[in-house]
Amino acid sequence: MNTSFFVHPQGICDSINIGDGTRVWAHTHILSGAIIGTECNVCDNVFIENDVVIGDRVTIKSGVQLWDGVRLGNDVFIGPNVTFTNDRFPRSRAWQPKTQVTIILEGASIGGNATLLPGITVGEHAMVGAGSVVTRDVPPHSVVYGNPARIKGYVTDTGISLANSANLPMSKADLEPATATPLPGRSKMYSLTRATDMRGSLTALDFETQLPFTPSRFFTVFGVPTSEVRGEHAHKTCHQFLICLAGSVQVLVDDGVARAIVQLTSSSQGLHLPPLVWSMRFTPKSRHLSCKV
């Protein structure tokens, strides 16, 4: 048993997985399954549940509850009365089947009285302002505050404000690779590479590696009345790549042998229509982009 950490006489520490130099203060209760690193400071009136992992040199101020699924990286600061939630749809005596993991990465700081929804990730060295309600992943090095929390600026590791987000990484959890699903007549439905965080979403399409042709022009269709039909033809030599920018578009694809109906509901989806494939688009109020060669 490690005895090189301090527990106040009025504190309760059931766990033996406590690192050297860690201090646990009065009226704090740590359950047996919790893991806490070295040189941490756990202040008064803190409750730490079983499935909690805390790194080294972490500060947890008074009035904080860390529920199952919370992970705190090294050098994290948790301000007084920060609330970690663990169930997005709470009901009395209705336990969720799987614990959602909330991750606060290395060097991040959470201001006093902030509330964090379960299952989110706060990136390295990010700062969450006091009283904020965090509903989505927070990118590394960003400063967020408000209800719901929004990005207001950026910091370096030394705390110097940055004017913009250049060269700062997107949230790793929201990067989605591109994939393609075959359809009639060598058509393909693409799921495009997408990155999403508090700043919004970015969809990328690499013409040389993700398309079977290089577009020579593009056009947009917008302001289409509800249930209006467009297309109803095929091309002899033209390739098309359809992306729905807003709303939704249903596309009937027919190569004379087989047919399929494809629904585009997101700007991270794309439909490749090769030559001699007949298509019809019927759109409940949408805007879509078409690339051609």
N, C-alpha and C positions, 0 to 999 in steps of 0.2 A: 504494500500500500504506500502510495506517495504521500509523505507528510510535509513536503516542502512548500505547501501553499497554506494560506491563512483563511480560516473561517471564523467569523465573529461568533461569540458564545450564543447570541440570539439568532444566528443563521442556521439553516438546515441544509446539509450537503450529503445526499445519498450516493452520489457518484464517486468512484475512485479514479476516474479518468480526468484528472485535473492537473494541468501543467505546473511546472516550477514557477514560484513567484506570483502566482495568481492570488487575488484577494477577493473574498466573498464577505459582504457586509451584512448588517443586522436585518432580520425579517425577510431574508431571501431564502427561497426553497429551490434546490436543484435536485431533480429526480435522478434515479440511478443510471439510466441509459445515456445521459447527456455526456458529451465530450467537449472539454474546454482546454484550450492551449495554454501556453506559458505567458506569464506577466500580464494577465488580463485583470481588469478592475470591474467587479460586479457590485454595483451600489445597492443601497437599501431597497427593500420591497420589490425585488425582482423574482419572477417565477420562470423556471426553465424546465420544459417538459423532456420526455425521454429521447425522442428522435431529433435531437438538436446537436449540431456540430459547430463549434466556435474555434476560430483560428487563434493565432498568437497576438498579444498586445492589443486586444479588443477592449474598448470601454463601453460598458452598458450602464447608463444612468438610471436613477430611481424610477419606479413605477412602470417597468417594462415587463411584458409577458412574451416569452419565446415558445411558441407551440411546436408540436411535431412538424417536421419538414423544413424548419428554418436552418439556413446555412450562412454563417458569417465568416468572411475571409479574414486574412491577417490585417491588422491595423484599421479595422472598421470602428467607427464611432456611432453609437446609438444614443440619441438624446433622451431626456426625461419624458416619460409617458408616451413614447412611441407605441403605436398599436399595430401588431402583426395579426392579420386575420387569416383564418385557415379554412373557410368554407364560404363560397360565393352564394350559396342558397341555404342559409341556416334554418333549421327547424328544430324545435325542442325534441330531444331524444331520437333524432334521425341522423345517424352518423354516416358520413360520406364513406364510400367503399375504398377510396384510395386517397392518401394524403398528397396534397399539392405542395411542391417544393418551392420555397421562396429563397432566393440567393442574393446576398449582398456581397459583392466582390471586393477584392483587396483595396484598402485605402478609401472606401466610400464613407460618406457621413450622412446620417439621417437626423434632421433637426427635430427638436422637441414637439410633441403632440402630433406628429405626422402619422397618417394611417396608410398602410400598404395592403392592397388586395393580395390574395394568395396566388402563388404560381408565377410571380413576376421575378425579373432579374434586374438588379441595380448594378450598372457597370463599374469598372475600376475607377476610383478617384472621383466618382460623381458626387454631387452634393444635392440633397433634398431639403428644401426650405421648411422652416417650422410651420406646423399646422397644415401642411399639404396633404392632399389625398392622391395617392399614386395608384393609377389604374392600369398602367401599361409599363413595359420594360423601359428602363432608363439607360440611354447610351453612355458609354464610358466618357469621363471628363466633362459631362454636361451639368449645368446648374438648372434644377427644375423647382418650381413652386406653384402654388395655386390649387384650386379645386375645380376640375381635375388638374393635376400637375402638368405643366407645359415647360418646354425648354426656353429659358431666358438668357442663357449665355453658356460659356465654356471656361474651364480652368485647366491649367497645367498641373503637373504633380506638385509644384511648389505654390499653387494657389493663385497664380497670375491670370487675370481674365484674358480671354481670347476674343477677338472681334468676330470671328466666324468659325464654322465647323470644318474648315479645310483640313484634310488629312486625318480627321478623326474617324475611327471605325464605326460602322453600323453595328447594331445589336446582333451578336452571333446567332442567337436562338432563332431569328426570323429570316435567315438566308435560306432560300429555297432553290434547288437546282432546276434546270430546264429539262423537261421530258417531252416525248412525242408519242401519240397513240395513233396507229394506222386506222384509216377510214376507206370507204369505197374509192376506186379509181386512183390509187396512190395519194389520195388526200391524207393529211395528218392534222390531228389536234395537238397543239403545243401547250405545255405549261411552262411559261417563261420564267427566267431567273428573276426573283423579286426580293427586295430588302425592305423591311418595315421596322420603324421605331416611332418615337413620339413626334418626329419631324414629318411623318407621313410615310408614303410608300414610293419606291422607285422600281420600275420594271425595265430590264435591259434585254436587248436582242442583238446578238452578234451575227451580222449578215454572213460572214465568211464561214463560221463554224456551226451555226444553228439553223440556217436556211438553205434549202437546196437550190436557190437562185439568188442573184444579186439584184435588188430592186433598182429600177431606173426612174420611177416617179411614184408619188403617193397622192391620195386624195382623201378628204373626209366627207362623211355624210352626216348631217345633223338637222335638227328641227323636223324630224320625220313624224307625221301624225300617228296616233296610236293605231296599231294593227295594220299599217300600210305595208305593201309588199314591194320589194325591189329585187333586182337581179333578173331571174327567169331566163338565163341564157348561159351558154358555155363559150369558151374561147378556143380558137384553133392552136395558137402558139403562146398565149399569155398565161403566165403564172400570177396568182394573187395570194396575198396573205392578209387575212382579216383580223382586226383587233377591235373589240368593243371598248370604247373609252369611257362610256357612262351608260347606265341603264342595262338593258339586256337585248340580245339579238338571237333569234332562232334561225338556223340555216339548214335548208334541205339540200343534201348532197346526193347526186345521182350520176353514176357513170354508165348507165344503160343496162347494167347487170344487177347491181345492188344499190340500195339507197339507205341513207341514215339522216336523222335529224340531230343537229348539234346545237347546243345552247351556249352562247358566249355571255357570261355574266360578270366578268372581271377583266380589267386591263392587263392582267398577268396571263391571259389565255390568248392563243392565236390559232387561226385555222388556215392551213395551206391548201389552196385549190389549184391543182396543176391543169394543163391544157386538156380540153375535151371532157371536163367534168362540169356537168350542169348544176347550177345552184339557184336557190331562191331564198331571199332573206325577208323575213317578216318580223317587224320590230315594234314591240310596245315601248314607244318613246325612248330613243337612244341616240347616241352619236357613235359612229364607228369610223375607223381609219383603214384604208386599203392601200397596200403597196403593190405595185405592178412592175413587171418586166416584159 
